[in-house]
Amino acid sequence: MNEMKDVDELSVFLDFYNSEALKKANTATEIFEAKMNMQNIMNLIENAEPITLSEAYETLGVEYGAEQKDIRNSYRQLSMKFHPDKNPGDNVSEEKFLRIVQAYKKLQI
């Protein structure tokens, strides 16, 4: 049940960025690119190297055993900062974003 909540929250978050990109799109090509970008992000997350529990806490900058609200707040703040749509062409930010998403998924109870 909680795993479904994680997927839903992640989907809502990614849909928000996708909708923002779509609002800015003026042509069919830009719309297509925005949709492909979101699909690429989801594929990268699914195929990324596994993250350990200690790496997850470190990635989100929270202490071991942190409350879910603190984990969620850190995730939201960091994912917005490093999201590929906010940092186009920045591979380092993209890698950080993927690790942040993985860390969040790992720390969900």
Backbone as CSV, one residue per row, in Angstrom:
resi,resn,N_x,N_y,N_z,CA_x,CA_y,CA_z,C_x,C_y,C_z
1,MET,0.831,-1.203,0.000,0.000,0.000,0.000,0.868,1.256,0.000
2,ASN,1.875,1.298,0.893,2.733,2.463,0.975,3.575,2.615,-0.287
3,GLU,3.952,1.478,-0.917,4.713,1.540,-2.155,3.894,2.255,-3.228
4,MET,2.605,2.011,-3.256,1.730,2.680,-4.210,1.707,4.180,-3.947
5,LYS,1.707,4.579,-2.677,1.730,5.992,-2.314,3.008,6.635,-2.817
6,ASP,4.149,5.929,-2.696,5.435,6.451,-3.171,5.386,6.692,-4.673
7,VAL,4.862,5.721,-5.399,4.776,5.835,-6.849,3.855,6.985,-7.215
8,ASP,2.732,7.104,-6.513,1.800,8.189,-6.795,2.432,9.549,-6.540
9,GLU,3.139,9.694,-5.416,3.751,10.982,-5.096,4.838,11.331,-6.108
10,LEU,5.645,10.353,-6.485,6.677,10.578,-7.488,6.044,10.933,-8.820
11,SER,4.994,10.244,-9.190,4.309,10.526,-10.451,3.732,11.935,-10.456
12,VAL,3.126,12.330,-9.349,2.561,13.683,-9.248,3.668,14.717,-9.388
13,PHE,4.792,14.474,-8.725,5.913,15.403,-8.798,6.430,15.530,-10.231
14,LEU,6.623,14.393,-10.890,7.129,14.424,-12.260,6.091,14.997,-13.215
15,ASP,4.818,14.716,-12.991,3.765,15.287,-13.825,3.735,16.801,-13.717
16,PHE,4.019,17.334,-12.517,4.063,18.782,-12.325,5.111,19.395,-13.247
17,TYR,6.314,18.811,-13.255,7.365,19.344,-14.112,7.033,19.154,-15.583
18,ASN,6.423,18.033,-15.911,6.030,17.798,-17.285,4.998,18.831,-17.718
19,SER,4.023,19.126,-16.861,2.997,20.103,-17.221,3.592,21.501,-17.355
20,GLU,4.577,21.820,-16.513,5.239,23.123,-16.630,5.985,23.218,-17.960
21,ALA,6.664,22.147,-18.337,7.382,22.125,-19.615,6.393,22.227,-20.775
22,LEU,5.253,21.557,-20.638,4.253,21.612,-21.702,3.633,23.001,-21.828
23,LYS,3.466,23.701,-20.709,2.927,25.061,-20.765,3.848,25.989,-21.551
24,LYS,5.167,25.734,-21.436,6.156,26.577,-22.112,6.337,26.187,-23.576
25,ALA,5.872,25.005,-23.946,6.050,24.517,-25.306,5.142,25.275,-26.272
26,ASN,5.728,25.707,-27.369,4.973,26.467,-28.362,4.725,25.684,-29.643
27,THR,5.470,24.619,-29.841,5.331,23.850,-31.068,5.119,22.374,-30.736
28,ALA,4.695,21.637,-31.736,4.511,20.194,-31.548,5.841,19.533,-31.189
29,THR,6.928,20.025,-31.753,8.253,19.476,-31.460,8.613,19.689,-29.995
30,GLU,8.349,20.868,-29.462,8.646,21.154,-28.055,7.792,20.298,-27.129
31,ILE,6.545,20.070,-27.502,5.665,19.213,-26.702,6.203,17.786,-26.696
32,PHE,6.585,17.303,-27.875,7.149,15.963,-27.981,8.415,15.841,-27.137
33,GLU,9.296,16.835,-27.213,10.543,16.810,-26.445,10.279,16.806,-24.944
34,ALA,9.303,17.573,-24.486,8.966,17.607,-23.064,8.489,16.241,-22.594
35,LYS,7.646,15.600,-23.393,7.144,14.274,-23.029,8.256,13.232,-23.044
36,MET,9.141,13.302,-24.014,10.259,12.359,-24.095,11.232,12.569,-22.938
37,ASN,11.430,13.805,-22.536,12.321,14.102,-21.413,11.817,13.421,-20.149
38,MET,10.526,13.492,-19.886,9.972,12.860,-18.696,10.082,11.342,-18.779
39,GLN,9.874,10.784,-19.957,10.009,9.338,-20.119,11.460,8.914,-19.904
40,ASN,12.394,9.706,-20.393,13.811,9.400,-20.194,14.183,9.436,-18.724
41,ILE,13.656,10.396,-17.984,13.938,10.491,-16.547,13.418,9.242,-15.843
42,MET,12.210,8.824,-16.157,11.645,7.632,-15.521,12.460,6.387,-15.855
43,ASN,12.915,6.263,-17.096,13.740,5.119,-17.488,15.076,5.122,-16.757
44,LEU,15.691,6.286,-16.618,16.967,6.374,-15.903,16.811,5.982,-14.443
45,ILE,15.724,6.400,-13.823,15.474,6.060,-12.417,15.314,4.553,-12.264
46,GLU,14.549,3.949,-13.148,14.305,2.506,-13.065,15.567,1.686,-13.299
47,ASN,16.489,2.173,-14.140,17.682,1.411,-14.502,18.943,1.835,-13.752
48,ALA,18.813,2.736,-12.804,19.982,3.243,-12.081,20.540,2.185,-11.130
49,GLU,21.807,2.359,-10.786,22.477,1.467,-9.846,21.805,1.569,-8.474
50,PRO,21.628,0.456,-7.781,20.964,0.486,-6.467,21.708,1.384,-5.459
51,ILE,20.954,1.896,-4.515,21.505,2.779,-3.488,21.351,2.095,-2.126
52,THR,22.368,2.235,-1.287,22.302,1.638,0.048,21.533,2.566,0.991
53,LEU,21.155,2.027,2.124,20.407,2.806,3.111,21.223,4.004,3.598
54,SER,22.495,3.774,3.916,23.335,4.879,4.398,23.544,5.932,3.313
55,GLU,23.675,5.504,2.046,23.803,6.454,0.942,22.524,7.273,0.785
56,ALA,21.395,6.641,1.017,20.117,7.334,0.888,20.008,8.474,1.906
57,TYR,20.345,8.175,3.160,20.308,9.229,4.187,21.287,10.349,3.853
58,GLU,22.476,9.971,3.419,23.500,10.965,3.093,23.068,11.820,1.897
59,THR,22.510,11.196,0.882,22.078,11.910,-0.321,21.036,12.968,0.004
60,LEU,20.099,12.626,0.886,19.041,13.578,1.245,19.458,14.530,2.354
61,GLY,20.625,14.276,2.945,21.119,15.176,3.986,20.304,15.130,5.262
62,VAL,19.769,13.955,5.577,19.013,13.795,6.818,19.709,12.758,7.685
63,GLU,19.466,12.823,8.982,20.087,11.895,9.920,19.416,10.530,9.832
64,TYR,20.176,9.503,10.202,19.649,8.144,10.232,18.422,8.112,11.145
65,GLY,17.343,7.541,10.661,16.125,7.447,11.444,15.274,8.712,11.405
66,ALA,15.543,9.601,10.466,14.780,10.852,10.373,13.299,10.548,10.147
67,GLU,12.457,11.467,10.586,11.013,11.323,10.397,10.666,11.468,8.914
68,GLN,9.569,10.840,8.526,9.141,10.863,7.127,8.921,12.293,6.622
69,LYS,8.412,13.169,7.458,8.174,14.545,7.000,9.489,15.242,6.680
70,ASP,10.548,14.959,7.446,11.860,15.555,7.180,12.465,14.984,5.898
71,ILE,12.286,13.695,5.701,12.771,13.045,4.482,12.051,13.636,3.274
72,ARG,10.736,13.748,3.368,9.932,14.292,2.266,10.306,15.747,1.969
73,ASN,10.478,16.551,3.000,10.844,17.955,2.793,12.197,18.084,2.108
74,SER,13.164,17.290,2.551,14.489,17.321,1.939,14.414,16.873,0.487
75,TYR,13.661,15.805,0.251,13.492,15.296,-1.116,12.901,16.369,-2.027
76,ARG,11.857,16.996,-1.601,11.194,18.005,-2.437,12.122,19.176,-2.741
77,GLN,12.832,19.627,-1.729,13.739,20.759,-1.911,14.886,20.407,-2.868
78,LEU,15.517,19.267,-2.634,16.653,18.872,-3.469,16.225,18.498,-4.885
79,SER,15.098,17.822,-5.017,14.669,17.406,-6.358,14.296,18.607,-7.209
80,MET,13.743,19.622,-6.610,13.439,20.831,-7.370,14.731,21.549,-7.779
81,LYS,15.707,21.555,-6.900,16.982,22.224,-7.177,17.740,21.553,-8.324
82,PHE,17.733,20.220,-8.351,18.543,19.490,-9.324,17.746,18.894,-10.484
83,HIS,16.473,19.226,-10.596,15.652,18.649,-11.665,16.224,19.020,-13.038
84,PRO,16.275,18.061,-13.961,16.831,18.324,-15.295,16.157,19.461,-16.053
85,ASP,14.882,19.695,-15.821,14.215,20.811,-16.495,14.721,22.158,-16.000
86,LYS,15.187,22.201,-14.771,15.731,23.452,-14.228,17.209,23.604,-14.557
87,ASN,17.847,22.503,-14.978,19.276,22.504,-15.294,19.514,21.792,-16.625
88,PRO,18.964,22.318,-17.721,19.084,21.616,-19.005,20.542,21.454,-19.433
89,GLY,20.860,20.236,-19.849,22.211,19.964,-20.342,23.252,19.748,-19.272
90,ASP,22.876,19.822,-17.997,23.822,19.651,-16.887,23.765,18.205,-16.404
91,ASN,24.740,17.409,-16.836,24.754,15.983,-16.497,24.943,15.737,-15.006
92,VAL,25.706,16.594,-14.338,25.928,16.434,-12.901,24.613,16.605,-12.143
93,SER,23.844,17.613,-12.498,22.543,17.828,-11.857,21.597,16.669,-12.131
94,GLU,21.648,16.146,-13.346,20.782,15.016,-13.691,21.124,13.793,-12.849
95,GLU,22.418,13.521,-12.680,22.843,12.393,-11.852,22.431,12.591,-10.396
96,LYS,22.590,13.820,-9.888,22.172,14.108,-8.515,20.669,13.921,-8.358
97,PHE,19.908,14.383,-9.347,18.450,14.234,-9.294,18.067,12.762,-9.217
98,LEU,18.698,11.939,-10.043,18.379,10.515,-10.042,18.693,9.883,-8.691
99,ARG,19.819,10.241,-8.084,20.183,9.699,-6.771,19.209,10.185,-5.698
100,ILE,18.756,11.417,-5.817,17.801,11.974,-4.854,16.487,11.188,-4.918
101,VAL,16.018,10.909,-6.121,14.776,10.143,-6.284,14.957,8.732,-5.731
102,GLN,16.093,8.116,-6.045,16.373,6.774,-5.524,16.413,6.780,-3.998
103,ALA,17.071,7.778,-3.434,17.190,7.869,-1.975,15.813,8.002,-1.344
104,TYR,14.984,8.830,-1.925,13.633,9.024,-1.396,12.846,7.721,-1.430
105,LYS,12.910,7.017,-2.549,12.196,5.755,-2.670,12.714,4.730,-1.651
106,LYS,14.018,4.737,-1.414,14.632,3.782,-0.487,14.178,4.041,0.962
107,LEU,14.004,5.299,1.321,13.711,5.653,2.713,12.218,5.687,3.025
108,GLN,11.388,5.409,2.061,9.958,5.363,2.334,9.635,4.102,3.139
109,ILE,8.820,4.255,4.158,8.449,3.124,5.018,7.276,2.388,4.404
